[in-house]
Amino acid sequence: MSTPEPIIKSKQTEKDVNGISTQVVCTEFSNYIFIVITQFGKIGTLISVSPDSRANDITTPTFATKVLLGKDEPLTHVCAKNLASFVSQEAGNRPVLLGLALKDSSIDAIKSIKEIIRSCQVW
Amino acid sequence: MSTPEPIIKSKQTEKDVNGISTQVVCTEFSNYIFIVITQFGKIGTLISVSPDSRANDITTPTFATKVLLGKDEPLTHVCAKNLASFVSQEAGNRPVLLGLALKDSSIDAIKSIKEIIRSCQVW
């Protein structure tokens, strides 16, 4: 039933981040990059991270974050921007749809998770 | 870098529905089933389909649909309910997160797409 070469590119991996099992799934759509980062097996808070077209200064791109599903907390926006901005930039400024279920949101953990996202590059 | 047996179960396929190439991706999370059905390569309109806990009559379950991203049109809610209700019921009443990008929303097409979803069962 499944196609030998899938049309929708998707990669996933599982790594330890500060001793916590972390699963990352990245899927490419023409208008979005979809990334789930979960330390609970849940899809978690769903956030859209979009290049902000209102920004004037083209040398420093800014991003608009919006919580679509789940708890809307300031830290969520910070983590989402931090994790997804580089993906959006590398993917031709496509917005990123991010599912985030983290036990550990430390700067150190976020840095490690960015490396895991990079290892699942589909864009 | 990738695990031999992925922890997050995901299946995808590509089929013709009334002559239109249709891609379906189903991914299982502990708290959601995530399904994208696309005839454009886009993630499309994002809808949550949840068993409605307010319903009194337990013999006929009802579902609440909410558009999280994209155009909020009545037909979208109808299609989403039609496509995702059986998945939610089969998956222990888990809600379904649905990405829907259809060129053809005819009853006939919806019926065929339900069969494709069934062939990508991850729940």
gemmi code that builds the backbone of each chain (N, CA, C; Angstrom):
import gemmi

chains = {
    "A": [
        ("MET", (0.822, -1.204, 0.000), (0.000, 0.000, 0.000), (0.866, 1.269, 0.000)),
        ("SER", (2.024, 1.199, 0.644), (2.828, 2.411, 0.751), (3.711, 2.576, -0.478)),
        ("THR", (3.966, 3.818, -0.830), (4.824, 4.105, -1.968), (6.270, 3.836, -1.578)),
        ("PRO", (7.095, 3.363, -2.506), (8.490, 3.063, -2.157), (9.244, 4.336, -1.769)),
        ("GLU", (8.982, 5.425, -2.504), (9.628, 6.680, -2.142), (8.544, 7.673, -1.755)),
        ("PRO", (8.424, 7.975, -0.476), (7.316, 8.833, -0.059), (7.416, 10.222, -0.672)),
        ("ILE", (6.257, 10.761, -1.010), (6.202, 12.070, -1.649), (6.362, 13.173, -0.612)),
        ("ILE", (5.772, 12.952, 0.544), (5.900, 13.938, 1.604), (7.101, 13.536, 2.453)),
        ("LYS", (8.126, 14.406, 2.419), (9.387, 14.079, 3.080), (9.238, 14.218, 4.589)),
        ("SER", (9.596, 13.162, 5.312), (9.495, 13.192, 6.767), (10.666, 12.429, 7.382)),
        ("LYS", (11.248, 12.992, 8.420), (12.328, 12.314, 9.129), (12.060, 12.398, 10.620)),
        ("GLN", (12.438, 11.344, 11.334), (12.309, 11.419, 12.782), (13.489, 10.750, 13.459)),
        ("THR", (13.744, 11.173, 14.671), (14.808, 10.565, 15.439), (14.494, 10.662, 16.937)),
        ("GLU", (15.282, 9.959, 17.717), (15.116, 9.958, 19.167), (16.494, 10.099, 19.794)),
        ("LYS", (16.654, 11.092, 20.666), (17.952, 11.335, 21.305), (17.735, 11.678, 22.770)),
        ("ASP", (18.796, 11.526, 23.532), (18.795, 11.967, 24.924), (19.210, 13.431, 25.009)),
        ("VAL", (18.413, 14.235, 25.715), (18.792, 15.625, 25.961), (18.806, 15.820, 27.475)),
        ("ASN", (19.982, 16.008, 28.027), (20.150, 16.099, 29.485), (19.461, 14.932, 30.198)),
        ("GLY", (19.613, 13.743, 29.630), (19.058, 12.545, 30.261), (17.583, 12.288, 29.974)),
        ("ILE", (16.944, 13.167, 29.180), (15.518, 12.992, 28.874), (15.357, 12.533, 27.422)),
        ("SER", (14.627, 11.448, 27.233), (14.377, 10.940, 25.891), (13.544, 11.948, 25.106)),
        ("THR", (14.053, 12.343, 23.942), (13.442, 13.416, 23.159), (13.206, 12.932, 21.740)),
        ("GLN", (11.968, 13.004, 21.293), (11.646, 12.586, 19.938), (11.359, 13.799, 19.066)),
        ("VAL", (11.927, 13.764, 17.871), (11.739, 14.858, 16.930), (11.240, 14.290, 15.602)),
        ("VAL", (10.165, 14.874, 15.090), (9.650, 14.513, 13.765), (9.584, 15.781, 12.925)),
        ("CYS", (10.202, 15.756, 11.736), (10.140, 16.893, 10.822), (9.492, 16.453, 9.512)),
        ("THR", (8.491, 17.198, 9.045), (7.787, 16.860, 7.820), (7.693, 18.102, 6.945)),
        ("GLU", (7.963, 17.905, 5.663), (7.949, 19.058, 4.753), (6.658, 19.124, 3.953)),
        ("PHE", (5.990, 20.272, 4.033), (4.885, 20.572, 3.136), (5.282, 21.787, 2.315)),
        ("SER", (4.565, 21.995, 1.197), (4.980, 23.083, 0.305), (4.864, 24.442, 0.988)),
        ("ASN", (3.892, 24.577, 1.901), (3.680, 25.894, 2.525), (4.059, 25.952, 4.006)),
        ("TYR", (4.499, 24.834, 4.562), (4.860, 24.779, 5.980), (5.910, 23.707, 6.215)),
        ("ILE", (6.771, 23.931, 7.187), (7.570, 22.843, 7.742), (6.916, 22.485, 9.075)),
        ("PHE", (6.596, 21.213, 9.247), (5.920, 20.760, 10.459), (6.925, 20.010, 11.333)),
        ("ILE", (7.112, 20.479, 12.556), (8.094, 19.870, 13.457), (7.444, 19.577, 14.805)),
        ("VAL", (7.558, 18.340, 15.255), (7.114, 18.023, 16.611), (8.341, 17.655, 17.439)),
        ("ILE", (8.459, 18.281, 18.607), (9.528, 17.961, 19.549), (8.845, 17.545, 20.845)),
        ("THR", (8.992, 16.286, 21.203), (8.232, 15.817, 22.366), (9.077, 15.012, 23.337)),
        ("GLN", (8.920, 15.325, 24.601), (9.538, 14.558, 25.685), (8.457, 13.844, 26.502)),
        ("PHE", (7.218, 13.849, 25.974), (6.073, 13.220, 26.640), (5.318, 12.258, 25.712)),
        ("GLY", (5.718, 12.151, 24.431), (4.962, 11.378, 23.462), (3.740, 12.120, 22.940)),
        ("LYS", (3.462, 13.276, 23.537), (2.320, 14.098, 23.122), (2.724, 15.043, 22.005)),
        ("ILE", (1.716, 15.534, 21.285), (2.009, 16.542, 20.267), (2.273, 17.886, 20.947)),
        ("GLY", (1.741, 18.091, 22.144), (2.047, 19.275, 22.939), (1.383, 20.540, 22.454)),
        ("THR", (1.987, 21.648, 22.814), (1.466, 22.946, 22.400), (1.773, 23.151, 20.927)),
        ("LEU", (0.774, 23.613, 20.184), (0.957, 23.797, 18.750), (1.133, 25.286, 18.465)),
        ("ILE", (2.264, 25.627, 17.857), (2.607, 27.033, 17.638), (2.960, 27.246, 16.165)),
        ("SER", (2.454, 28.324, 15.588), (2.929, 28.691, 14.253), (3.990, 29.768, 14.403)),
        ("VAL", (5.093, 29.578, 13.682), (6.198, 30.547, 13.696), (6.364, 31.052, 12.264)),
        ("SER", (6.005, 32.324, 12.037), (6.006, 32.868, 10.670), (6.928, 34.067, 10.573)),
        ("PRO", (7.653, 34.182, 9.445), (8.452, 35.392, 9.228), (7.504, 36.588, 9.266)),
        ("ASP", (7.886, 37.588, 9.987), (7.020, 38.750, 10.183), (7.197, 39.718, 9.024)),
        ("SER", (6.154, 39.835, 8.203), (6.257, 40.673, 6.999), (6.196, 42.150, 7.358)),
        ("ARG", (5.772, 42.446, 8.596), (5.684, 43.858, 8.995), (7.049, 44.452, 9.324)),
        ("ALA", (8.036, 43.567, 9.525), (9.363, 44.046, 9.909), (9.964, 44.916, 8.814)),
        ("ASN", (10.547, 46.018, 9.220), (11.122, 46.948, 8.250), (12.562, 46.603, 7.895)),
        ("ASP", (13.310, 46.221, 8.904), (14.739, 46.011, 8.721), (14.985, 44.612, 8.144)),
        ("ILE", (15.303, 44.557, 6.870), (15.441, 43.250, 6.228), (16.701, 42.500, 6.656)),
        ("THR", (17.610, 43.206, 7.329), (18.852, 42.545, 7.729), (18.660, 41.673, 8.974)),
        ("THR", (17.668, 42.002, 9.804), (17.409, 41.175, 10.985), (15.956, 40.698, 10.966)),
        ("PRO", (15.738, 39.523, 10.376), (14.359, 39.048, 10.249), (13.728, 38.783, 11.615)),
        ("THR", (12.462, 39.099, 11.738), (11.743, 38.806, 12.970), (10.647, 37.786, 12.679)),
        ("PHE", (10.132, 37.187, 13.734), (9.162, 36.111, 13.571), (7.955, 36.340, 14.469)),
        ("ALA", (6.801, 36.029, 13.917), (5.571, 36.114, 14.701), (5.211, 34.719, 15.175)),
        ("THR", (4.931, 34.566, 16.463), (4.543, 33.260, 16.999), (3.098, 33.324, 17.475)),
        ("LYS", (2.375, 32.230, 17.226), (0.983, 32.174, 17.662), (0.681, 30.776, 18.181)),
        ("VAL", (0.150, 30.704, 19.391), (-0.245, 29.404, 19.939), (-1.611, 29.032, 19.371)),
        ("LEU", (-1.671, 27.896, 18.655), (-2.910, 27.462, 18.023), (-3.677, 26.492, 18.906)),
        ("LEU", (-2.937, 25.771, 19.740), (-3.541, 24.719, 20.551), (-2.693, 24.560, 21.807)),
        ("GLY", (-3.335, 24.553, 22.969), (-2.603, 24.364, 24.217), (-2.405, 25.674, 24.965)),
        ("LYS", (-1.611, 25.587, 26.022), (-1.413, 26.708, 26.939), (-0.550, 27.797, 26.301)),
        ("ASP", (-1.043, 29.026, 26.377), (-0.325, 30.146, 25.782), (0.520, 30.828, 26.862)),
        ("GLU", (1.788, 30.451, 26.935), (2.695, 31.002, 27.953), (3.866, 31.718, 27.286)),
        ("PRO", (4.355, 32.785, 27.929), (5.458, 33.549, 27.323), (6.657, 32.668, 26.945)),
        ("LEU", (7.014, 31.714, 27.821), (8.186, 30.868, 27.563), (8.012, 30.040, 26.286)),
        ("THR", (6.781, 29.642, 26.015), (6.490, 28.861, 24.817), (6.881, 29.646, 23.561)),
        ("HIS", (6.532, 30.942, 23.546), (6.857, 31.782, 22.388), (8.372, 31.917, 22.218)),
        ("VAL", (9.060, 32.083, 23.346), (10.529, 32.230, 23.315), (11.171, 30.952, 22.760)),
        ("CYS", (10.753, 29.799, 23.306), (11.303, 28.519, 22.854), (10.995, 28.292, 21.375)),
        ("ALA", (9.765, 28.569, 20.985), (9.336, 28.325, 19.602), (10.171, 29.153, 18.623)),
        ("LYS", (10.347, 30.428, 18.948), (11.153, 31.301, 18.086), (12.576, 30.790, 17.994)),
        ("ASN", (13.108, 30.435, 19.141), (14.483, 29.977, 19.234), (14.706, 28.699, 18.420)),
        ("LEU", (13.736, 27.800, 18.461), (13.880, 26.505, 17.797), (13.568, 26.565, 16.304)),
        ("ALA", (12.636, 27.414, 15.914), (12.102, 27.323, 14.546), (12.606, 28.390, 13.583)),
        ("SER", (13.173, 29.480, 14.111), (13.572, 30.578, 13.221), (14.580, 30.131, 12.169)),
        ("PHE", (15.579, 29.365, 12.588), (16.621, 28.968, 11.622), (16.049, 28.041, 10.547)),
        ("VAL", (15.047, 27.220, 10.944), (14.409, 26.331, 9.969), (13.689, 27.163, 8.918)),
        ("SER", (12.899, 28.120, 9.379), (12.144, 28.978, 8.467), (13.078, 29.687, 7.489)),
        ("GLN", (14.181, 30.215, 8.018), (15.136, 30.936, 7.159), (15.765, 30.006, 6.121)),
        ("GLU", (16.131, 28.809, 6.580), (16.765, 27.860, 5.661), (15.774, 27.295, 4.646)),
        ("ALA", (14.483, 27.297, 5.013), (13.458, 26.715, 4.146), (12.798, 27.777, 3.272)),
        ("GLY", (13.559, 28.780, 2.890), (13.031, 29.816, 2.001), (11.930, 30.630, 2.644)),
        ("ASN", (12.096, 30.933, 3.930), (11.124, 31.726, 4.691), (9.739, 31.103, 4.796)),
        ("ARG", (9.681, 29.779, 4.708), (8.399, 29.124, 4.951), (8.072, 29.199, 6.449)),
        ("PRO", (6.823, 29.359, 6.808), (6.487, 29.302, 8.230), (6.673, 27.886, 8.772)),
        ("VAL", (6.801, 27.791, 10.084), (6.989, 26.498, 10.738), (5.799, 26.253, 11.671)),
        ("LEU", (5.261, 25.050, 11.587), (4.215, 24.637, 12.527), (4.900, 23.713, 13.519)),
        ("LEU", (4.848, 24.101, 14.803), (5.676, 23.454, 15.806), (4.815, 22.846, 16.909)),
        ("GLY", (5.008, 21.565, 17.154), (4.400, 20.917, 18.320), (5.474, 20.768, 19.381)),
        ("LEU", (5.219, 21.302, 20.566), (6.271, 21.406, 21.571), (5.786, 20.830, 22.905)),
        ("ALA", (6.419, 19.732, 23.346), (6.068, 19.135, 24.638), (7.361, 18.851, 25.394)),
        ("LEU", (7.871, 19.879, 26.070), (9.185, 19.795, 26.714), (9.088, 19.693, 28.229)),
        ("LYS", (9.919, 18.812, 28.801), (10.091, 18.782, 30.253), (11.165, 19.782, 30.659)),
        ("ASP", (12.138, 19.956, 29.765), (13.308, 20.782, 30.043), (13.422, 21.856, 28.958)),
        ("SER", (13.185, 23.117, 29.354), (13.270, 24.227, 28.391), (14.494, 25.097, 28.642)),
        ("SER", (15.531, 24.526, 29.270), (16.736, 25.303, 29.553), (17.444, 25.676, 28.253)),
        ("ILE", (18.248, 26.711, 28.308), (18.993, 27.177, 27.124), (19.839, 26.041, 26.561)),
        ("ASP", (20.431, 25.301, 27.478), (21.270, 24.164, 27.123), (20.468, 23.104, 26.348)),
        ("ALA", (19.266, 22.796, 26.844), (18.413, 21.799, 26.194), (17.983, 22.290, 24.810)),
        ("ILE", (17.587, 23.554, 24.737), (17.136, 24.135, 23.458), (18.254, 24.033, 22.415)),
        ("LYS", (19.483, 24.293, 22.868), (20.640, 24.229, 21.968), (20.813, 22.801, 21.416)),
        ("SER", (20.697, 21.811, 22.305), (20.818, 20.410, 21.882), (19.683, 20.029, 20.927)),
        ("ILE", (18.482, 20.507, 21.231), (17.316, 20.161, 20.410), (17.465, 20.744, 19.003)),
        ("LYS", (18.042, 21.939, 18.911), (18.282, 22.530, 17.577), (19.172, 21.623, 16.733)),
        ("GLU", (20.160, 21.010, 17.387), (21.040, 20.083, 16.659), (20.266, 18.850, 16.188)),
        ("ILE", (19.323, 18.383, 17.028), (18.518, 17.220, 16.645), (17.612, 17.587, 15.455)),
        ("ILE", (17.028, 18.775, 15.507), (16.195, 19.236, 14.378), (17.033, 19.238, 13.104)),
        ("ARG", (18.264, 19.727, 13.231), (19.145, 19.787, 12.057), (19.416, 18.385, 11.498)),
        ("SER", (19.483, 17.397, 12.382), (19.736, 16.021, 11.926), (18.518, 15.408, 11.227)),
        ("CYS", (17.366, 16.073, 11.358), (16.131, 15.617, 10.687), (15.742, 16.582, 9.579)),
        ("GLN", (16.724, 17.180, 8.958), (16.461, 18.221, 7.946), (15.691, 17.653, 6.746)),
        ("VAL", (14.529, 18.211, 6.465), (13.713, 17.790, 5.317), (13.498, 18.934, 4.328)),
        ("TRP", (13.962, 20.119, 4.684), (13.722, 21.300, 3.843), (14.869, 21.524, 2.893)),
    ],
    "B": [
        ("MET", (21.875, 8.285, 11.988), (21.232, 9.197, 12.909), (19.804, 8.733, 13.215)),
        ("SER", (19.131, 8.105, 12.251), (17.734, 7.737, 12.473), (17.641, 6.399, 13.199)),
        ("THR", (16.603, 6.242, 13.998), (16.391, 4.996, 14.725), (15.869, 3.950, 13.757)),
        ("PRO", (16.254, 2.668, 13.937), (15.789, 1.634, 13.021), (14.272, 1.446, 13.113)),
        ("GLU", (13.747, 1.495, 14.350), (12.305, 1.378, 14.522), (11.780, 2.666, 15.139)),
        ("PRO", (11.104, 3.486, 14.364), (10.713, 4.790, 14.891), (9.735, 4.659, 16.060)),
        ("ILE", (9.886, 5.560, 17.018), (9.053, 5.537, 18.214), (7.698, 6.161, 17.921)),
        ("ILE", (7.713, 7.208, 17.125), (6.452, 7.851, 16.758), (5.970, 7.207, 15.467)),
        ("LYS", (4.844, 6.507, 15.573), (4.339, 5.728, 14.443), (3.747, 6.661, 13.396)),
        ("SER", (4.211, 6.518, 12.159), (3.707, 7.359, 11.079), (3.635, 6.549, 9.792)),
        ("LYS", (2.544, 6.717, 9.064), (2.408, 6.046, 7.782), (1.925, 7.051, 6.759)),
        ("GLN", (2.380, 6.879, 5.530), (1.855, 7.750, 4.480), (1.666, 6.968, 3.199)),
        ("THR", (0.776, 7.484, 2.369), (0.559, 6.862, 1.075), (0.086, 7.916, 0.076)),
        ("GLU", (0.049, 7.516, -1.163), (-0.388, 8.405, -2.241), (-1.307, 7.606, -3.144)),
        ("LYS", (-2.509, 8.131, -3.382), (-3.489, 7.431, -4.215), (-4.205, 8.437, -5.120)),
        ("ASP", (-4.811, 7.901, -6.163), (-5.667, 8.716, -7.015), (-7.090, 8.724, -6.469)),
        ("VAL", (-7.672, 9.909, -6.317), (-9.083, 10.013, -5.934), (-9.787, 10.809, -7.025)),
        ("ASN", (-10.645, 10.161, -7.781), (-11.308, 10.802, -8.930), (-10.298, 11.501, -9.844)),
        ("GLY", (-9.167, 10.835, -10.058), (-8.154, 11.379, -10.964), (-7.210, 12.393, -10.350)),
        ("ILE", (-7.401, 12.692, -9.059), (-6.544, 13.686, -8.405), (-5.580, 12.983, -7.448)),
        ("SER", (-4.285, 13.271, -7.599), (-3.273, 12.690, -6.721), (-3.488, 13.187, -5.285)),
        ("THR", (-3.625, 12.245, -4.365), (-3.987, 12.567, -2.985), (-2.974, 11.934, -2.041)),
        ("GLN", (-2.353, 12.741, -1.216), (-1.382, 12.230, -0.260), (-1.964, 12.263, 1.148)),
        ("VAL", (-1.751, 11.177, 1.857), (-2.250, 11.067, 3.224), (-1.083, 10.686, 4.138)),
        ("VAL", (-0.938, 11.430, 5.233), (0.058, 11.101, 6.263), (-0.668, 10.982, 7.594)),
        ("CYS", (-0.496, 9.860, 8.276), (-1.087, 9.667, 9.603), (0.025, 9.457, 10.617)),
        ("THR", (-0.017, 10.192, 11.717), (1.008, 10.082, 12.754), (0.319, 9.965, 14.109)),
        ("GLU", (0.804, 9.043, 14.920), (0.194, 8.826, 16.227), (0.971, 9.499, 17.350)),
        ("PHE", (0.277, 10.328, 18.111), (0.819, 10.846, 19.355), (-0.062, 10.344, 20.489)),
        ("SER", (0.445, 10.410, 21.715), (-0.315, 9.824, 22.823), (-1.640, 10.552, 23.033)),
        ("ASN", (-1.662, 11.858, 22.728), (-2.886, 12.617, 22.995), (-3.622, 13.073, 21.740)),
        ("TYR", (-3.084, 12.770, 20.567), (-3.693, 13.194, 19.304), (-3.335, 12.220, 18.186)),
        ("ILE", (-4.227, 12.054, 17.248), (-3.861, 11.448, 15.976), (-3.750, 12.601, 14.985)),
        ("PHE", (-2.617, 12.692, 14.301), (-2.385, 13.789, 13.358), (-2.494, 13.241, 11.941)),
        ("ILE", (-3.409, 13.823, 11.165), (-3.634, 13.345, 9.803), (-3.591, 14.522, 8.835)),
        ("VAL", (-2.769, 14.401, 7.807), (-2.793, 15.395, 6.739), (-3.305, 14.729, 5.466)),
        ("ILE", (-4.290, 15.370, 4.838), (-4.813, 14.899, 3.558), (-4.634, 16.051, 2.579)),
        ("THR", (-3.782, 15.847, 1.590), (-3.479, 16.979, 0.721), (-3.521, 16.610, -0.753)),
        ("GLN", (-4.164, 17.465, -1.526), (-4.169, 17.336, -2.984), (-3.398, 18.503, -3.606)),
        ("PHE", (-2.699, 19.254, -2.740), (-1.920, 20.420, -3.191), (-0.463, 20.370, -2.701)),
        ("GLY", (-0.117, 19.365, -1.877), (1.213, 19.348, -1.257), (1.302, 20.256, -0.048)),
        ("LYS", (0.230, 21.037, 0.177), (0.184, 21.942, 1.335), (-0.378, 21.222, 2.550)),
        ("ILE", (-0.108, 21.783, 3.718), (-0.702, 21.230, 4.935), (-2.172, 21.632, 5.001)),
        ("GLY", (-2.529, 22.721, 4.355), (-3.927, 23.135, 4.227), (-4.525, 23.708, 5.496)),
        ("THR", (-5.827, 23.618, 5.581), (-6.548, 24.112, 6.756), (-6.331, 23.128, 7.904)),
        ("LEU", (-6.023, 23.669, 9.072), (-5.752, 22.814, 10.228), (-6.967, 22.829, 11.152)),
        ("ILE", (-7.512, 21.636, 11.397), (-8.755, 21.534, 12.172), (-8.555, 20.528, 13.303)),
        ("SER", (-9.034, 20.865, 14.491), (-9.071, 19.862, 15.559), (-10.478, 19.273, 15.617)),
        ("VAL", (-10.538, 17.949, 15.692), (-11.814, 17.238, 15.782), (-11.790, 16.464, 17.107)),
        ("SER", (-12.624, 16.905, 18.064), (-12.596, 16.315, 19.401), (-13.955, 15.737, 19.764)),
        ("PRO", (-13.948, 14.588, 20.438), (-15.207, 14.067, 20.956), (-15.818, 15.119, 21.877)),
        ("ASP", (-17.087, 15.396, 21.696), (-17.750, 16.460, 22.441), (-18.226, 15.921, 23.782)),
        ("SER", (-17.578, 16.401, 24.850), (-17.904, 15.881, 26.179), (-19.238, 16.423, 26.691)),
        ("ARG", (-19.739, 17.471, 26.050), (-21.016, 18.042, 26.489), (-22.198, 17.193, 26.049)),
        ("ALA", (-21.949, 16.302, 25.057), (-23.059, 15.498, 24.536), (-23.656, 14.609, 25.626)),
        ("ASN", (-24.960, 14.568, 25.657), (-25.643, 13.793, 26.691), (-25.850, 12.344, 26.279)),
        ("ASP", (-26.212, 12.175, 25.025), (-26.569, 10.845, 24.563), (-25.309, 10.055, 24.208)),
        ("ILE", (-24.957, 9.125, 25.060), (-23.691, 8.416, 24.863), (-23.755, 7.408, 23.715)),
        ("THR", (-24.960, 7.134, 23.224), (-25.067, 6.153, 22.136), (-24.706, 6.769, 20.776)),
        ("THR", (-24.849, 8.083, 20.659), (-24.484, 8.735, 19.392), (-23.453, 9.826, 19.673)),
        ("PRO", (-22.177, 9.450, 19.606), (-21.144, 10.429, 19.942), (-21.141, 11.606, 18.957)),
        ("THR", (-20.894, 12.785, 19.487), (-20.788, 13.946, 18.617), (-19.368, 14.498, 18.706)),
        ("PHE", (-19.023, 15.344, 17.764), (-17.656, 15.845, 17.681), (-17.651, 17.358, 17.529)),
        ("ALA", (-16.708, 17.975, 18.199), (-16.534, 19.418, 18.075), (-15.383, 19.681, 17.117)),
        ("THR", (-15.606, 20.538, 16.129), (-14.538, 20.868, 15.180), (-14.141, 22.332, 15.359)),
        ("LYS", (-12.851, 22.581, 15.250), (-12.362, 23.957, 15.379), (-11.254, 24.192, 14.366)),
        ("VAL", (-11.395, 25.245, 13.576), (-10.339, 25.588, 12.611), (-9.244, 26.351, 13.343)),
        ("LEU", (-8.016, 25.796, 13.346), (-6.899, 26.412, 14.062), (-6.080, 27.308, 13.148)),
        ("LEU", (-6.084, 26.962, 11.861), (-5.238, 27.669, 10.894), (-5.920, 27.580, 9.536)),
        ("GLY", (-6.054, 28.708, 8.863), (-6.654, 28.706, 7.524), (-8.087, 29.190, 7.541)),
        ("LYS", (-8.729, 29.068, 6.385), (-10.078, 29.598, 6.168), (-11.124, 28.779, 6.931)),
        ("ASP", (-11.961, 29.464, 7.680), (-12.989, 28.795, 8.473), (-14.292, 28.786, 7.681)),
        ("GLU", (-14.538, 27.694, 6.973), (-15.744, 27.586, 6.144), (-16.607, 26.412, 6.625)),
        ("PRO", (-17.934, 26.549, 6.502), (-18.821, 25.474, 6.967), (-18.469, 24.107, 6.366)),
        ("LEU", (-18.138, 24.067, 5.075), (-17.828, 22.792, 4.412), (-16.610, 22.104, 5.050)),
        ("THR", (-15.670, 22.914, 5.502), (-14.470, 22.377, 6.143), (-14.837, 21.567, 7.382)),
        ("HIS", (-15.764, 22.112, 8.181), (-16.191, 21.416, 9.403), (-16.889, 20.097, 9.061)),
        ("VAL", (-17.728, 20.138, 8.024), (-18.452, 18.939, 7.603), (-17.464, 17.862, 7.150)),
        ("CYS", (-16.543, 18.242, 6.285), (-15.537, 17.291, 5.774), (-14.690, 16.739, 6.921)),
        ("ALA", (-14.262, 17.620, 7.815), (-13.383, 17.214, 8.916), (-14.081, 16.188, 9.808)),
        ("LYS", (-15.336, 16.464, 10.154), (-16.100, 15.538, 10.986), (-16.252, 14.195, 10.285)),
        ("ASN", (-16.592, 14.277, 9.013), (-16.828, 13.083, 8.211), (-15.568, 12.216, 8.115)),
        ("LEU", (-14.420, 12.860, 7.965), (-13.167, 12.129, 7.766), (-12.552, 11.634, 9.073)),
        ("ALA", (-12.723, 12.389, 10.156), (-11.932, 12.108, 11.361), (-12.702, 11.410, 12.477)),
        ("SER", (-14.030, 11.431, 12.431), (-14.805, 10.864, 13.549), (-14.479, 9.397, 13.782)),
        ("PHE", (-14.422, 8.609, 12.696), (-14.178, 7.177, 12.871), (-12.782, 6.907, 13.440)),
        ("VAL", (-11.823, 7.761, 13.067), (-10.460, 7.617, 13.594), (-10.466, 7.852, 15.105)),
        ("SER", (-11.103, 8.942, 15.518), (-11.177, 9.268, 16.943), (-11.816, 8.133, 17.728)),
        ("GLN", (-12.911, 7.600, 17.214), (-13.606, 6.508, 17.907), (-12.734, 5.265, 18.014)),
        ("GLU", (-12.058, 4.939, 16.907), (-11.202, 3.755, 16.904), (-9.960, 3.942, 17.769)),
        ("ALA", (-9.540, 5.200, 17.942), (-8.306, 5.480, 18.687), (-8.596, 5.809, 20.146)),
        ("GLY", (-9.627, 5.192, 20.691), (-9.945, 5.388, 22.108), (-10.384, 6.799, 22.420)),
        ("ASN", (-11.148, 7.396, 21.515), (-11.679, 8.764, 21.674), (-10.599, 9.836, 21.762)),
        ("ARG", (-9.453, 9.551, 21.168), (-8.444, 10.605, 21.093), (-8.897, 11.660, 20.081)),
        ("PRO", (-8.619, 12.936, 20.319), (-8.944, 13.925, 19.303), (-8.031, 13.768, 18.082)),
        ("VAL", (-8.475, 14.305, 16.966), (-7.711, 14.228, 15.727), (-7.340, 15.640, 15.298)),
        ("LEU", (-6.077, 15.799, 14.934), (-5.627, 17.060, 14.365), (-5.495, 16.816, 12.864)),
        ("LEU", (-6.259, 17.614, 12.092), (-6.425, 17.306, 10.674), (-5.937, 18.467, 9.811)),
        ("GLY", (-5.037, 18.165, 8.878), (-4.653, 19.140, 7.857), (-5.357, 18.768, 6.574)),
        ("LEU", (-6.131, 19.691, 6.024), (-7.010, 19.359, 4.912), (-6.799, 20.326, 3.748)),
        ("ALA", (-6.314, 19.791, 2.617), (-6.130, 20.632, 1.421), (-6.714, 19.887, 0.237)),
        ("LEU", (-8.027, 20.020, 0.054), (-8.741, 19.247, -0.965), (-9.150, 20.096, -2.162)),
        ("LYS", (-8.975, 19.510, -3.355), (-9.531, 20.115, -4.565), (-10.966, 19.639, -4.751)),
        ("ASP", (-11.214, 18.392, -4.309), (-12.500, 17.726, -4.524), (-13.062, 17.294, -3.167)),
        ("SER", (-14.145, 17.960, -2.746), (-14.764, 17.618, -1.458), (-16.103, 16.910, -1.656)),
        ("SER", (-16.288, 16.258, -2.801), (-17.547, 15.549, -3.055), (-17.695, 14.376, -2.087)),
        ("ILE", (-18.938, 13.953, -1.888), (-19.213, 12.827, -0.984), (-18.421, 11.596, -1.424)),
        ("ASP", (-18.382, 11.420, -2.732), (-17.666, 10.309, -3.336), (-16.162, 10.345, -2.988)),
        ("ALA", (-15.581, 11.531, -3.116), (-14.155, 11.703, -2.810), (-13.889, 11.452, -1.326)),
        ("ILE", (-14.735, 12.011, -0.473), (-14.582, 11.845, 0.981), (-14.601, 10.355, 1.342)),
        ("LYS", (-15.503, 9.622, 0.694), (-15.621, 8.183, 0.943), (-14.312, 7.459, 0.571)),
        ("SER", (-13.763, 7.809, -0.589), (-12.497, 7.204, -1.014), (-11.355, 7.577, -0.064)),
        ("ILE", (-11.353, 8.832, 0.367), (-10.270, 9.306, 1.242), (-10.316, 8.576, 2.586)),
        ("LYS", (-11.516, 8.289, 3.069), (-11.640, 7.533, 4.321), (-10.971, 6.160, 4.190)),
        ("GLU", (-11.108, 5.557, 3.029), (-10.448, 4.270, 2.797), (-8.926, 4.417, 2.811)),
        ("ILE", (-8.444, 5.526, 2.251), (-6.990, 5.772, 2.232), (-6.483, 5.977, 3.664)),
        ("ILE", (-7.247, 6.737, 4.452), (-6.872, 6.941, 5.865), (-6.781, 5.584, 6.559)),
        ("ARG", (-7.752, 4.725, 6.275), (-7.769, 3.404, 6.905), (-6.521, 2.582, 6.531)),
        ("SER", (-6.036, 2.791, 5.307), (-4.839, 2.059, 4.867), (-3.562, 2.591, 5.540)),
        ("CYS", (-3.668, 3.752, 6.175), (-2.524, 4.340, 6.900), (-2.766, 4.294, 8.402)),
        ("GLN", (-3.470, 3.295, 8.855), (-3.849, 3.212, 10.276), (-2.625, 3.118, 11.187)),
        ("VAL", (-2.513, 4.050, 12.108), (-1.395, 4.046, 13.071), (-1.903, 3.942, 14.507)),
        ("TRP", (-3.232, 3.983, 14.676), (-3.804, 3.999, 16.024), (-4.152, 2.602, 16.478)),
    ],
}
model = gemmi.Model(1)
for chain_id, residues in chains.items():
    chain = gemmi.Chain(chain_id)
    for i, (resn, *xyz) in enumerate(residues, 1):
        res = gemmi.Residue()
        res.name, res.seqid = resn, gemmi.SeqId(i, " ")
        for name, pos in zip(("N", "CA", "C"), xyz):
            atom = gemmi.Atom()
            atom.name, atom.element = name, gemmi.Element(name[0])
            atom.pos, atom.b_iso = gemmi.Position(*pos), 0.0
            res.add_atom(atom)
        chain.add_residue(res)
    model.add_chain(chain)
structure = gemmi.Structure()
structure.add_model(model)
structure.setup_entities()
